[in-house]
């Protein structure tokens, strides 16, 4: 259901464009460059999101993605820049791509071998009982759909 979930999320966002602020469609070259820099082949749902929307937010649901190939002058919501920085500074595992940060919570897409769909997890880096890792969604499509539905509320 992962691609179906992504398609539903994209369709819902299209019906309510006013809370959306995305950088827009990205060229295949930009996505390929991102994959090369990350050393990963991204799963189909996240690749499609990157190609269609790039990066941005739907209401308060910010989703990191790709902006361009210039990482020297980049910042969030550039997932490549944030991920490479987290690998360097915090030892983020090489199979994770940061797709959002809110407070002590770092949301990551786990990239599996052969570009299979992997789960979206959250790593809570704060003190206390919330610290640790938990799974948010089985894949990126399901994650995006849940974020969009949450933003739209009961009418979605």
ABEGO torsion letter per residue (X at the ends): XAAAAAAAAAAAAAABAAABBBAEBBBAAAAAAAAAAAGBBBBAAAAAAAAAAGBEBBEABBBBBBABABAAABBOABAAAAAAAAAAAAGBBAABBBAEBBEABBBBBBBBBGGBBBBBBBBBABBEAABEBBBABABAAAAAAAAAAAAAEAAX
